[in-house]
């Protein structure tokens, strides 16, 4: 009988500490996951901005090439033929 009472007493004494450790661990883990998600969102935003910049750069380069070729008479613009 005393053995059961002593086991219950030990559990009652140490369980709050163990629960506190587990709770603290989970809280820190969730905080780290939250920070990781924020960093991933920032990274995706940067990737998207980079994509937009590269797309705009390629569009401008294409326009420049088309103008250069048109000035040289190498490229026939389909719109020019329709105007004739």
C-alpha positions in Angstrom: 0.0 0.0 0.0 2.8 2.4 0.9 4.5 1.6 -2.3 1.5 2.8 -4.3 1.2 5.9 -2.3 5.0 6.6 -2.7 4.7 6.0 -6.5 1.7 8.4 -6.7 3.6 11.0 -4.7 6.7 10.7 -6.9 4.5 11.1 -10.0 2.7 14.1 -8.5 6.0 15.7 -7.7 7.8 15.2 -11.0 4.9 15.3 -13.5 4.6 19.2 -13.5 8.3 19.5 -14.2 8.1 16.9 -17.0 5.0 18.5 -18.5 6.8 21.9 -18.3 9.8 20.5 -20.2 7.6 18.9 -22.9 5.5 22.1 -23.2 8.6 24.3 -23.5 10.1 22.0 -26.1 6.9 22.1 -28.2 6.7 25.9 -27.9 10.3 26.3 -29.0 9.7 23.8 -31.9 6.6 25.7 -33.1 8.5 29.0 -32.8 11.3 27.7 -35.0 8.8 26.3 -37.5 7.0 29.7 -37.6 10.3 31.4 -38.3 11.2 28.9 -41.0 7.8 29.5 -42.7 8.4 33.3 -42.6 11.8 32.8 -44.2 10.3 30.5 -46.9 7.7 33.2 -47.7 10.4 35.8 -48.0 12.4 33.5 -50.3 9.3 32.9 -52.5 8.7 36.6 -52.7 12.3 37.2 -53.8 12.0 34.4 -56.3 8.8 35.9 -57.7 10.4 39.4 -57.9 13.4 37.8 -59.7 11.2 36.0 -62.1 9.3 39.3 -62.9 12.6 41.2 -63.4 14.1 38.5 -65.7 10.9 38.3 -67.7 10.9 42.1 -68.2 14.6 42.0 -69.1 14.0 39.3 -71.7 11.0 41.2 -73.1 13.1 44.4 -73.5 16.0 42.4 -75.1 13.5 40.9 -77.5 12.1 44.3 -78.4 15.6 45.6 -78.9 16.5 42.7 -81.2 13.3 43.2 -83.2 14.0 46.9 -83.6 17.6 46.2 -84.7 16.5 43.5 -87.1 13.7 45.7 -88.5 16.2 48.6 -89.0 18.4 46.2 -90.9 15.4 44.9 -92.9 15.9 41.4 -91.7 12.7 40.9 -89.9 9.3 41.4 -91.5 6.7 42.4 -88.9 3.4 40.6 -89.7 1.6 43.8 -88.8 3.5 45.7 -91.5 2.2 43.3 -94.2 -1.4 43.7 -93.0 -1.1 47.5 -93.3 0.0 47.2 -97.0 
